[in-house]
Amino acid sequence: MKRSSVSCLVCAVSLSCCGLVLIGCRSPAEHREKADKVAYDIIEKKQQEALGKAEPILVERPSDILRRRLIEAQGLAYAGEASFGTDKLQVIPHWPEPERSYDVPSADASIAIEPNQPLKISLVDALQIGARNSAAYQSQKETVFQAALDLDLRRNDFRNIFGAGTNTSATMNTRGDTVTTVNNSASADVSRLLANGLALSSAIAIDLANLLTQGGASSLGLSVDTSVSIPLLRGAGRHIITENLTQAERTAVYRIWEFERYKQTFAVNIARQYYSVLRQVDSMANARANYESAVQSARWSRRRGDAGRISEIEVDQAVQRELSARNGWISAQEQLKSSLDSFKTTIGLPVDALIELDQIDLEQLRTQADEITESLKAAAGNVAQETAPPADAPVELTQPSKEGAGPLEIDESLAVRLALAKRLDMFVSLGAVYDAQRQVVVRADALKAGLDLRGSASFSDTDDDGSLRFSGGRYNASMPLDLPIERTSQRNSYRNSLISLERATRSVQSLEDNIKLAIRDELRNLRESRESLKIQAQSVVVAEKRVRSTTMFLEAGRRQIRDLLDAQDSLLSARNQLTAAVVNYRIAELEIQRDLGILKVNERGLWEDFSPEDIKHDSQQQS
């Protein structure tokens, strides 16, 4: 190769080095933006692969989340700038990121905060608030994002890897006359690993002094080194070479499945706590009404006692009930505050924030209970006129029927098959078995002898005429063999991989049994809650009738004050149990949807109402 050709090669290499230098001079912010783009692209594609749909998973929290706005608007206590978010932190010296705005819109930004007023939120609001403010929810999203970054890193192993650099050195020789020699060199290299195990690398080095003098020396100081290697025994084969990439691809899908499962569990947990707080609100209202009734009864008893119409013992009983009712009312208030604080923590809001829940969500559930109660009252007259059976007649117990059953009370065997086919955590567990099988293959491969085919070539323009000649290069070929004599570590790793496979298999079996147990329990819970709803509605009807009749008989002097007090206590308990029954049935509906794997929750944290037709269709597919 003549000097002119070599000069062209030198120029090309120099331009390539300049290009690599420019790429390597990206700012940290540009690197972050590139990482974000790559990760979000991977997440979108993996969502399509894992779920058949894609929705945004943003790891940067918006600046207008409700938590921050509540701290500011309600003047709540906070520890420091970190209480508001990373964008409010004081910039430290040498901080690599420029100041930027977190203008990602928050799903709860539309929830208005009125000054000096408690914030009223609905169940829909609570779900959206939790998806933006909960620290645990945010951590789950970050786990998905980090899995995408790890996948990108594994893919990078099979890309062209470029490198470039320069080196300047000075050498001083003090023997005799002092001579100082300055050497300047530049280099560029590229490497590539193929999926079949073939590893290629090439490097070019240039003496910059000779390049700048343009012929001041007989040689340009250009050298080229290339190498190639491929495993023939241990480590050979696409399945071994790409194992880490394969695992990273599958792990990204697992994290997406796990996040979807987490969203289902998180939404149901919010609903459970939300309704629990509303139950406590209802219990407090009942306790207040009971306390007011106890005060009136105590006053009535005192007047009757002063008139000599009832004994002093009965008056004391009424006073004791008033005290007990007051204690119950105070206890209900404190329990409500505790439940509300716990709920705030769940959805990521400060516990000292002024929050109240919209009771319309509970009223919507109680509509069903009110309808049952009214129907029982309407039928009470007809039942009263029926002839009661003799006391010695055989007792025939009526088993619970499917009358009034909801659409989720499906056949048990169909429900189990549906859950096993749709549960995302089961997908992950089954995938772990296949992962463990591949690890057995990889560990078995490590027991083989090592045999690689390697080759290298290097040449430079050291000829007197400055030409680059391939005939003057150095070439080397080798085939090193590593005999499998000492394999204690590899042997133990192989045996452990078989144990890991057994564990992964048992995990599937354990999860399968747990799913069956959960489905069977939840179907029973649905039936029990439905029957309890009917029973508690009937109890309320009976308790109200008992209070009315006892009051009438007491005024007529035919009952004691103790009878009225017992009747009022029974009414309070019946009302509380009716509220609990209607809430329990709704929670049971959500839990069975979650564990059947049919509860769909979007990125805003909201679930989609199930369709009975869809459930029927899925059940038919599984049968």
C-alpha positions as CSV (number, residue, x, y, z in Angstrom):
1,M,0.0,0.0,0.0
2,K,1.6,3.3,-1.1
3,R,1.9,6.4,1.0
4,S,-0.9,8.2,-0.8
5,S,-3.3,5.3,0.1
6,V,-2.0,5.3,3.6
7,S,-2.6,9.0,3.9
8,C,-6.2,8.5,2.8
9,L,-6.6,5.8,5.4
10,V,-5.1,8.1,8.1
11,C,-7.5,10.9,7.2
12,A,-10.5,8.5,7.4
13,V,-9.3,7.3,10.8
14,S,-8.8,10.8,12.0
15,L,-12.3,11.9,11.0
16,S,-13.7,8.8,12.7
17,C,-11.8,9.7,15.8
18,C,-13.2,13.2,15.7
19,G,-16.7,11.8,15.3
20,L,-16.3,9.5,18.2
21,V,-14.9,12.4,20.3
22,L,-18.0,14.4,19.5
23,I,-20.3,11.5,20.5
24,G,-18.3,11.0,23.7
25,C,-18.7,14.7,24.6
26,R,-22.5,14.5,25.3
27,S,-23.6,16.2,28.5
28,P,-25.1,14.2,31.4
29,A,-28.5,15.6,30.5
30,E,-28.2,14.4,27.0
31,H,-27.2,11.0,28.2
32,R,-30.2,10.9,30.5
33,E,-32.5,11.9,27.7
34,K,-31.1,9.2,25.5
35,A,-31.5,6.6,28.3
36,D,-35.1,7.7,28.8
37,K,-36.0,7.4,25.1
38,V,-34.4,3.9,24.9
39,A,-36.1,2.7,28.1
40,Y,-39.6,4.1,27.2
41,D,-39.3,2.5,23.7
42,I,-38.4,-0.8,25.3
43,I,-41.3,-0.6,27.8
44,E,-43.8,0.2,25.1
45,K,-42.7,-2.7,22.9
46,K,-42.6,-5.1,25.9
47,Q,-46.1,-4.0,27.0
48,Q,-47.4,-4.9,23.5
49,E,-45.7,-8.3,23.8
50,A,-46.8,-9.0,27.4
51,L,-50.3,-7.3,27.5
52,G,-51.3,-6.6,23.9
53,K,-51.5,-2.9,24.8
54,A,-49.3,-0.1,25.7
55,E,-49.7,2.8,28.2
56,P,-47.2,5.3,29.6
57,I,-45.1,4.4,32.7
58,L,-43.4,7.7,33.7
59,V,-40.7,7.5,36.4
60,E,-40.6,11.3,36.9
61,R,-43.2,12.5,39.3
62,P,-45.2,15.6,38.2
63,S,-44.6,18.8,40.1
64,D,-48.3,19.3,40.7
65,I,-49.1,16.1,42.6
66,L,-51.7,16.5,45.3
67,R,-49.3,15.8,48.1
68,R,-47.2,18.8,47.3
69,R,-50.2,21.1,46.8
70,L,-51.7,20.0,50.1
71,I,-48.5,20.8,52.0
72,E,-48.4,24.3,50.4
73,A,-52.2,25.1,50.5
74,Q,-52.9,23.8,54.0
75,G,-49.6,25.0,55.6
76,L,-48.7,21.5,56.7
77,A,-45.4,20.8,58.6
78,Y,-42.5,19.5,56.5
79,A,-38.9,18.4,57.1
80,G,-37.2,20.2,54.2
81,E,-37.1,20.7,50.5
82,A,-37.2,16.9,49.9
83,S,-40.7,16.9,51.2
84,F,-41.8,18.7,48.0
85,G,-39.8,16.6,45.5
86,T,-36.4,16.5,43.8
87,D,-37.1,19.5,41.6
88,K,-37.3,21.6,44.8
89,L,-33.9,20.5,46.2
90,Q,-31.1,23.0,46.6
91,V,-28.6,22.6,43.8
92,I,-25.3,21.3,45.1
93,P,-21.9,22.2,43.7
94,H,-21.0,20.4,40.4
95,W,-24.6,19.3,39.9
96,P,-24.6,17.8,36.3
97,E,-28.2,18.5,35.4
98,P,-29.4,21.9,34.2
99,E,-32.5,23.4,35.8
100,R,-35.6,21.9,34.2
101,S,-39.3,22.0,34.8
102,Y,-41.3,18.9,35.8
103,D,-44.2,19.8,33.5
104,V,-45.6,16.2,33.3
105,P,-49.3,16.6,34.0
106,S,-50.6,14.8,37.1
107,A,-53.9,12.9,37.0
108,D,-55.0,14.5,40.3
109,A,-54.2,18.1,39.2
110,S,-57.9,18.7,38.6
111,I,-58.7,18.1,42.2
112,A,-59.2,21.6,43.6
113,I,-58.1,22.6,47.2
114,E,-60.2,25.2,48.9
115,P,-58.5,27.3,51.5
116,N,-59.3,26.4,55.2
117,Q,-61.6,23.6,54.0
118,P,-61.1,19.8,54.2
119,L,-60.5,18.2,50.8
120,K,-63.4,15.9,49.9
121,I,-62.3,13.1,47.6
122,S,-64.3,10.2,46.0
123,L,-63.2,6.7,45.4
124,V,-62.2,7.6,41.8
125,D,-60.1,10.5,43.2
126,A,-58.5,8.2,45.7
127,L,-57.4,5.7,43.0
128,Q,-55.9,8.5,40.9
129,I,-54.2,10.1,43.9
130,G,-52.7,6.8,44.9
131,A,-51.2,6.2,41.4
132,R,-49.4,9.5,41.5
133,N,-48.6,10.1,45.2
134,S,-47.9,6.6,46.7
135,A,-44.2,5.9,47.2
136,A,-44.7,2.2,46.8
137,Y,-46.6,2.7,43.5
138,Q,-43.7,4.9,42.2
139,S,-41.1,2.3,43.2
140,Q,-43.0,-0.3,41.1
141,K,-42.8,1.9,38.1
142,E,-39.1,2.5,38.6
143,T,-38.5,-1.3,38.8
144,V,-40.0,-1.6,35.3
145,F,-37.9,1.3,34.0
146,Q,-34.7,-0.2,35.5
147,A,-35.5,-3.6,33.9
148,A,-35.7,-1.8,30.5
149,L,-32.3,-0.1,31.1
150,D,-30.8,-3.5,32.0
151,L,-32.2,-5.0,28.8
152,D,-30.6,-2.2,26.8
153,L,-27.3,-2.9,28.5
154,R,-27.5,-6.6,27.5
155,R,-28.4,-5.7,24.0
156,N,-25.3,-3.5,23.9
157,D,-23.2,-6.6,24.2
158,F,-24.1,-7.5,20.6
159,R,-23.7,-4.0,19.1
160,N,-20.7,-2.5,17.5
161,I,-18.6,-1.0,20.3
162,F,-16.4,1.9,19.2
163,G,-13.6,3.5,21.1
164,A,-11.2,6.3,20.5
165,G,-8.5,8.2,22.3
166,T,-5.2,10.1,22.2
167,N,-2.1,9.9,24.2
168,T,0.7,12.4,24.7
169,S,4.0,11.4,26.5
170,A,7.3,13.2,27.1
171,T,10.6,11.4,27.6
172,M,13.8,13.1,28.9
173,N,17.2,11.5,28.3
174,T,19.9,13.0,30.5
175,R,22.8,10.8,29.3
176,G,25.1,13.2,27.6
177,D,23.2,16.0,26.0
178,T,19.7,16.3,27.4
179,V,17.2,15.2,24.8
180,T,13.5,15.6,25.3
181,T,11.2,13.5,23.1
182,V,7.5,14.2,22.8
183,N,5.2,11.5,21.4
184,N,1.6,12.1,20.3
185,S,-0.6,9.2,19.2
186,A,-4.2,8.6,18.5
187,S,-6.1,5.3,18.3
188,A,-9.6,4.0,17.3
189,D,-11.0,0.6,17.8
190,V,-14.2,-1.3,17.2
191,S,-15.4,-4.7,18.5
192,R,-18.4,-6.8,17.9
193,L,-19.8,-10.0,19.5
194,L,-22.0,-12.1,17.3
195,A,-24.8,-14.3,18.6
196,N,-22.9,-17.4,17.4
197,G,-20.0,-16.5,19.7
198,L,-17.7,-15.0,17.1
199,A,-15.8,-12.1,18.7
200,L,-14.2,-9.5,16.4
201,S,-12.0,-6.6,17.3
202,S,-9.9,-4.1,15.3
203,A,-7.7,-1.2,16.4
204,I,-5.8,1.4,14.5
205,A,-3.0,3.6,16.1
206,I,-1.5,6.7,14.5
207,D,1.6,8.7,15.3
208,L,0.2,12.3,15.2
209,A,3.7,13.8,14.9
210,N,4.3,12.1,11.7
211,L,0.8,12.8,10.5
212,L,1.3,16.6,11.0
213,T,4.8,16.7,9.5
214,Q,3.4,15.0,6.3
215,G,6.4,13.1,5.3
216,G,9.0,14.3,7.8
217,A,9.8,10.6,8.5
218,S,9.9,7.6,6.4
219,S,6.9,6.1,8.2
220,L,3.6,7.6,9.3
221,G,3.6,5.5,12.5
222,L,0.4,3.7,11.5
223,S,-0.3,0.3,13.0
224,V,-3.3,-1.9,12.7
225,D,-4.3,-4.9,15.0
226,T,-7.2,-7.2,14.4
227,S,-8.3,-10.3,16.2
228,V,-11.0,-12.9,16.0
229,S,-12.1,-15.8,18.3
230,I,-14.9,-18.3,18.5
231,P,-15.5,-21.0,21.1
232,L,-15.8,-24.5,19.7
233,L,-16.8,-26.5,22.9
234,R,-17.5,-24.8,26.2
235,G,-19.4,-21.6,25.7
236,A,-20.3,-22.4,22.1
237,G,-23.8,-22.1,20.6
238,R,-26.3,-19.2,20.3
239,H,-28.2,-20.4,23.4
240,I,-25.1,-20.0,25.6
241,I,-23.8,-16.8,24.1
242,T,-27.1,-15.0,24.3
243,E,-28.3,-16.4,27.7
244,N,-27.9,-13.1,29.5
245,L,-29.7,-11.2,26.8
246,T,-32.5,-13.8,26.8
247,Q,-32.9,-13.5,30.5
248,A,-33.0,-9.7,30.3
249,E,-35.7,-9.8,27.6
250,R,-37.8,-12.1,29.7
251,T,-37.2,-10.2,32.9
252,A,-38.5,-7.0,31.3
253,V,-41.7,-8.8,30.5
254,Y,-41.9,-10.2,34.1
255,R,-41.6,-6.7,35.6
256,I,-44.4,-5.5,33.4
257,W,-46.6,-8.4,34.4
258,E,-45.7,-7.8,38.1
259,F,-46.6,-4.2,37.8
260,E,-50.0,-4.9,36.3
261,R,-50.6,-7.4,39.1
262,Y,-49.5,-4.8,41.6
263,K,-51.9,-2.2,40.1
264,Q,-54.8,-4.7,40.6
265,T,-53.8,-5.4,44.2
266,F,-53.2,-1.7,44.9
267,A,-56.5,-0.6,43.6
268,V,-58.4,-3.2,45.6
269,N,-56.5,-2.3,48.7
270,I,-57.4,1.4,48.2
271,A,-61.1,0.4,47.8
272,R,-61.0,-1.7,50.9
273,Q,-59.5,1.0,53.0
274,Y,-61.8,3.6,51.5
275,Y,-64.9,1.7,52.3
276,S,-63.5,0.8,55.7
277,V,-63.3,4.5,56.5
278,L,-66.8,5.1,55.2
279,R,-68.0,2.2,57.4
280,Q,-66.3,4.0,60.3
281,V,-68.1,7.2,59.3
282,D,-71.4,5.3,59.3
283,S,-70.6,3.7,62.6
284,M,-69.8,7.1,64.1
285,A,-73.1,8.4,62.8
286,N,-74.9,5.4,64.3
287,A,-73.0,5.9,67.6
288,R,-74.0,9.5,67.7
289,A,-77.7,8.6,67.0
290,N,-77.4,6.0,69.7
291,Y,-75.9,8.5,72.2
292,E,-78.7,11.0,71.5
293,S,-81.3,8.2,72.0
294,A,-79.6,7.2,75.2
295,V,-79.6,10.8,76.5
296,Q,-83.4,11.1,75.7
297,S,-84.0,7.7,77.4
298,A,-82.1,8.8,80.5
299,R,-84.0,12.1,80.7
300,W,-87.3,10.2,80.2
301,S,-86.3,7.7,82.9
302,R,-85.4,10.5,85.3
303,R,-88.8,12.1,84.9
304,R,-90.6,8.8,85.4
305,G,-88.4,8.0,88.4
306,D,-89.1,11.4,90.0
307,A,-92.8,10.7,89.5
308,G,-92.4,7.3,91.2
309,R,-93.5,5.4,88.1
310,I,-90.2,3.4,87.7
311,S,-87.7,2.3,90.2
312,E,-84.4,4.1,90.9
313,I,-82.6,1.0,89.6
314,E,-84.1,1.4,86.2
315,V,-83.1,5.1,86.2
316,D,-79.5,4.1,87.0
317,Q,-79.6,1.6,84.2
318,A,-80.6,4.4,81.7
319,V,-77.9,6.6,83.0
320,Q,-75.3,3.8,82.7
321,R,-76.4,3.2,79.1
322,E,-76.0,7.0,78.4
323,L,-72.4,6.8,79.7
324,S,-71.7,3.7,77.7
325,A,-73.2,5.3,74.6
326,R,-71.1,8.4,75.1
327,N,-68.0,6.2,75.4
328,G,-68.9,4.4,72.2
329,W,-69.5,7.7,70.4
330,I,-66.1,9.0,71.4
331,S,-64.4,5.7,70.6
332,A,-66.0,5.8,67.1
333,Q,-64.7,9.2,66.4
334,E,-61.1,8.3,67.4
335,Q,-61.3,5.1,65.3
336,L,-62.5,7.1,62.4
337,K,-59.5,9.5,62.7
338,S,-57.1,6.5,62.9
339,S,-58.6,4.8,59.9
340,L,-58.5,8.0,57.9
341,D,-54.8,8.6,58.8
342,S,-54.0,5.1,57.7
343,F,-55.8,5.6,54.4
344,K,-54.0,8.9,53.7
345,T,-50.7,7.0,54.1
346,T,-51.8,4.3,51.6
347,I,-52.6,6.8,48.9
348,G,-49.4,8.9,49.6
349,L,-50.9,12.0,51.3
350,P,-49.6,13.6,54.5
351,V,-51.4,12.2,57.5
352,D,-52.0,15.7,58.9
353,A,-53.8,16.9,55.7
354,L,-57.5,17.8,56.1
355,I,-59.3,15.1,54.1
356,E,-62.8,13.8,54.1
357,L,-64.3,11.1,52.0
358,D,-67.4,11.5,49.8
359,Q,-70.1,9.3,51.3
360,I,-72.0,9.1,48.0
361,D,-69.9,6.0,47.2
362,L,-71.3,4.3,50.3
363,E,-74.8,5.5,49.6
364,Q,-74.6,3.9,46.2
365,L,-73.8,0.6,47.8
366,R,-76.5,1.0,50.4
367,T,-79.1,1.4,47.7
368,Q,-79.2,-2.3,47.3
369,A,-79.5,-2.8,51.0
370,D,-82.3,-0.3,51.2
371,E,-84.2,-2.1,48.5
372,I,-83.9,-5.4,50.3
373,T,-85.0,-3.7,53.6
374,E,-88.0,-2.0,52.0
375,S,-89.1,-5.3,50.4
376,L,-88.9,-7.0,53.7
377,K,-91.0,-4.3,55.4
378,A,-93.6,-4.6,52.6
379,A,-93.7,-8.4,53.1
380,A,-93.8,-8.2,56.8
381,G,-97.6,-7.8,56.9
382,N,-98.1,-10.9,54.8
383,V,-95.7,-12.9,56.9
384,A,-97.4,-11.8,60.1
385,Q,-100.8,-13.2,58.9
386,E,-99.4,-16.6,58.0
387,T,-100.1,-19.4,60.5
388,A,-96.9,-20.2,62.4
389,P,-96.0,-24.0,62.4
390,P,-96.5,-25.9,65.7
391,A,-93.6,-25.7,68.2
392,D,-93.1,-29.4,67.9
393,A,-93.1,-29.5,64.1
394,P,-89.9,-30.8,62.4
395,V,-87.3,-28.1,61.7
396,E,-86.4,-27.8,58.1
397,L,-83.4,-25.7,57.4
398,T,-83.2,-23.8,54.1
399,Q,-79.9,-23.9,52.3
400,P,-78.7,-20.6,50.7
401,S,-79.9,-20.4,47.1
402,K,-78.5,-18.5,44.1
403,E,-81.4,-16.1,44.1
404,G,-80.0,-12.6,43.8
405,A,-76.5,-13.9,43.0
406,G,-74.2,-11.5,41.3
407,P,-72.5,-12.1,37.9
408,L,-69.2,-13.0,39.6
409,E,-70.7,-15.9,41.5
410,I,-69.7,-18.3,38.7
411,D,-69.0,-22.1,38.9
412,E,-66.1,-22.9,41.0
413,S,-64.2,-25.1,38.6
414,L,-64.6,-22.6,35.8
415,A,-63.4,-19.8,38.1
416,V,-60.3,-21.8,38.9
417,R,-59.5,-22.6,35.3
418,L,-60.1,-18.9,34.4
419,A,-57.7,-17.7,37.1
420,L,-55.0,-20.2,36.2
421,A,-55.2,-19.0,32.6
422,K,-55.2,-15.2,33.3
423,R,-53.2,-14.6,36.5
424,L,-50.1,-12.6,35.6
425,D,-48.2,-13.8,38.6
426,M,-48.7,-17.4,37.4
427,F,-47.2,-16.3,34.0
428,V,-44.2,-15.1,35.9
429,S,-43.9,-18.3,38.0
430,L,-44.2,-20.5,34.9
431,G,-41.6,-18.3,33.1
432,A,-39.2,-18.9,36.1
433,V,-39.4,-22.6,35.5
434,Y,-38.2,-22.2,31.9
435,D,-35.5,-19.8,33.1
436,A,-34.3,-22.4,35.6
437,Q,-34.2,-25.0,32.8
438,R,-32.0,-22.8,30.7
439,Q,-29.7,-22.3,33.7
440,V,-29.3,-26.1,33.9
441,V,-28.2,-26.1,30.3
442,V,-25.8,-23.3,30.9
443,R,-24.3,-24.8,34.0
444,A,-23.9,-28.2,32.2
445,D,-22.1,-26.4,29.4
446,A,-19.5,-25.1,31.9
447,L,-18.5,-28.7,32.6
448,K,-17.2,-29.2,29.1
449,A,-13.6,-28.8,27.9
450,G,-12.7,-25.3,26.6
451,L,-11.6,-25.2,23.0
452,D,-11.4,-21.8,21.2
453,L,-10.2,-20.9,17.7
454,R,-8.3,-17.7,17.7
455,G,-6.6,-15.6,15.1
456,S,-4.9,-12.2,15.0
457,A,-3.1,-10.0,12.6
458,S,-1.0,-6.8,13.0
459,F,0.9,-4.7,10.6
460,S,2.3,-1.2,10.3
461,D,4.0,1.2,7.7
462,T,7.5,0.6,9.0
463,D,9.0,0.0,5.5
464,D,11.6,2.5,4.3
465,D,9.2,3.7,1.5
466,G,6.5,4.4,4.1
467,S,4.1,1.9,2.5
468,L,1.7,-0.4,4.5
469,R,2.3,-3.9,3.4
470,F,0.1,-6.9,4.4
471,S,2.9,-9.2,3.5
472,G,5.1,-7.7,6.2
473,G,2.5,-8.1,8.9
474,R,2.4,-10.6,11.8
475,Y,-0.2,-13.2,11.7
476,N,-1.1,-15.7,14.4
477,A,-3.6,-18.6,14.7
478,S,-4.1,-20.7,17.8
479,M,-6.5,-23.3,19.3
480,P,-6.0,-23.5,23.1
481,L,-7.5,-26.5,24.8
482,D,-8.6,-26.4,28.5
483,L,-9.2,-29.9,29.7
484,P,-12.0,-30.4,32.2
485,I,-9.8,-31.7,35.0
486,E,-10.8,-29.4,37.9
487,R,-14.5,-28.6,37.8
488,T,-15.5,-28.6,41.5
489,S,-17.0,-25.1,41.3
490,Q,-18.8,-25.8,38.0
491,R,-20.0,-29.2,39.3
492,N,-21.6,-27.6,42.4
493,S,-23.1,-24.9,40.3
494,Y,-24.7,-27.5,38.0
495,R,-26.1,-29.4,41.0
496,N,-27.5,-26.2,42.5
497,S,-29.1,-25.3,39.2
498,L,-31.1,-28.6,39.3
499,I,-32.2,-27.7,42.9
500,S,-33.2,-24.3,41.7
501,L,-35.3,-25.9,39.0
502,E,-37.0,-28.1,41.6
503,R,-37.7,-25.0,43.7
504,A,-39.2,-23.1,40.7
505,T,-41.4,-26.1,39.9
506,R,-42.6,-26.2,43.5
507,S,-43.3,-22.5,43.4
508,V,-45.7,-23.0,40.5
509,Q,-47.4,-25.8,42.4
510,S,-47.6,-23.7,45.6
511,L,-49.0,-20.7,43.7
512,E,-51.5,-22.9,41.9
513,D,-52.8,-24.3,45.2
514,N,-52.9,-20.8,46.6
515,I,-54.9,-19.5,43.6
516,K,-57.4,-22.4,44.0
517,L,-57.7,-21.7,47.7
518,A,-58.2,-18.0,47.2
519,I,-60.8,-18.5,44.5
520,R,-62.7,-21.0,46.5
521,D,-62.6,-18.8,49.6
522,E,-63.7,-15.7,47.7
523,L,-66.6,-17.5,46.0
524,R,-67.7,-18.7,49.5
525,N,-67.2,-15.1,50.8
526,L,-69.4,-13.8,48.0
527,R,-72.2,-16.2,48.8
528,E,-71.8,-15.5,52.6
529,S,-71.8,-11.8,52.1
530,R,-74.9,-11.9,49.9
531,E,-76.8,-14.0,52.5
532,S,-75.4,-11.8,55.3
533,L,-76.7,-8.7,53.4
534,K,-80.2,-10.2,53.4
535,I,-80.0,-11.3,57.0
536,Q,-78.7,-8.0,58.3
537,A,-81.4,-6.1,56.3
538,Q,-84.0,-8.4,58.0
539,S,-82.3,-7.8,61.4
540,V,-82.7,-4.0,60.9
541,V,-86.4,-4.4,60.1
542,V,-86.9,-6.6,63.2
543,A,-84.8,-4.2,65.4
544,E,-86.7,-1.1,64.3
545,K,-90.0,-2.9,65.0
546,R,-88.7,-4.0,68.3
547,V,-87.8,-0.5,69.3
548,R,-91.2,0.9,68.3
549,S,-93.2,-1.8,70.1
550,T,-91.0,-1.7,73.2
551,T,-91.4,2.1,73.4
552,M,-95.2,1.7,73.2
553,F,-95.3,-1.0,75.9
554,L,-92.9,1.0,78.1
555,E,-95.2,4.0,77.9
556,A,-98.1,1.8,78.8
557,G,-96.2,0.4,81.8
558,R,-95.9,-3.1,80.4
559,R,-92.1,-3.1,79.8
560,Q,-89.1,-2.1,81.8
561,I,-86.5,0.4,80.7
562,R,-84.0,-2.4,80.3
563,D,-86.1,-3.8,77.5
564,L,-85.9,-0.5,75.6
565,L,-82.2,-0.2,76.2
566,D,-81.6,-3.7,74.8
567,A,-83.8,-3.0,71.8
568,Q,-81.8,0.2,71.0
569,D,-78.5,-1.6,71.3
570,S,-79.7,-4.3,69.0
571,L,-80.8,-1.7,66.4
572,L,-77.4,0.0,66.6
573,S,-75.6,-3.3,66.0
574,A,-78.0,-4.3,63.2
575,R,-77.4,-1.0,61.3
576,N,-73.6,-1.3,61.7
577,Q,-73.8,-4.9,60.5
578,L,-75.9,-4.0,57.5
579,T,-73.3,-1.4,56.4
580,A,-70.6,-4.0,56.9
581,A,-72.5,-6.5,54.9
582,V,-73.0,-4.2,51.9
583,V,-69.4,-3.1,51.9
584,N,-68.1,-6.7,52.3
585,Y,-70.0,-7.8,49.3
586,R,-68.6,-5.0,47.1
587,I,-65.0,-5.7,48.4
588,A,-65.6,-9.5,47.7
589,E,-66.6,-8.6,44.1
590,L,-63.3,-6.6,43.6
591,E,-61.2,-9.3,45.2
592,I,-62.6,-12.1,43.1
593,Q,-62.0,-10.0,40.0
594,R,-58.4,-9.4,41.1
595,D,-57.7,-13.0,41.8
596,L,-59.4,-14.2,38.6
597,G,-57.0,-11.8,36.8
598,I,-59.8,-9.9,35.0
599,L,-59.6,-6.6,36.9
600,K,-58.2,-4.1,34.4
601,V,-56.5,-1.0,35.9
602,N,-55.2,1.7,33.7
603,E,-52.2,4.0,34.2
604,R,-54.3,6.5,36.1
605,G,-55.1,3.9,38.7
606,L,-58.7,3.5,37.7
607,W,-60.3,0.1,37.1
608,E,-62.7,-0.7,34.3
609,D,-66.1,-2.0,35.3
610,F,-66.3,-5.7,34.5
611,S,-68.7,-6.9,31.9
612,P,-70.8,-10.0,32.7
613,E,-70.7,-10.9,29.0
614,D,-66.9,-10.9,29.1
615,I,-66.8,-13.1,32.1
616,K,-69.3,-15.5,30.5
617,H,-67.2,-15.5,27.3
618,D,-63.9,-16.2,29.2
619,S,-65.6,-18.9,31.3
620,Q,-66.9,-20.6,28.1
621,Q,-63.3,-20.6,26.7
622,Q,-61.9,-22.2,29.8
623,S,-64.7,-24.9,30.0
